[in-house]
Amino acid sequence: MKSGIFAHPPIVVHNGSNVCVCFEQGARTVSLALDDSCGRMSVLGRGTIDLFIGPTSANIDVFRDLCHEDDTDGEFLVVPATLANFERAMVWLKRTEWGFDRAS
């Protein structure tokens, strides 16, 4: 079983930069992406969280309560990187017992 923390190389372009840090546990991955809003911020302070089981997104399953009909096509959901959302994502990542459709 693979587990660990890694980051992809930062992307820096003329109008901004971003970085992505991933937390892995087995087939599950929590991805935290941060950017500087196309150079408008002095820090990488705008972020999103994505959850994956292998290559498949698990955002809808875990963050279904954040969905609004016009926010998602049924699979994709943008999840803001807040402390509460990150805590929920880490609970999902560390979960070892299943049987429910979503993490609480």
Secondary structure, DSSP 4 states (H G I P E B T S, - for coil): --EEEEEPPPEEETTEEEEEEEEEETTEEEEEEEE-TTTTSSS--EEEEEEEETTEE-HHHHHGGG--TTT-SSS---EE--HHHHHHHHHHHH-----SSS--
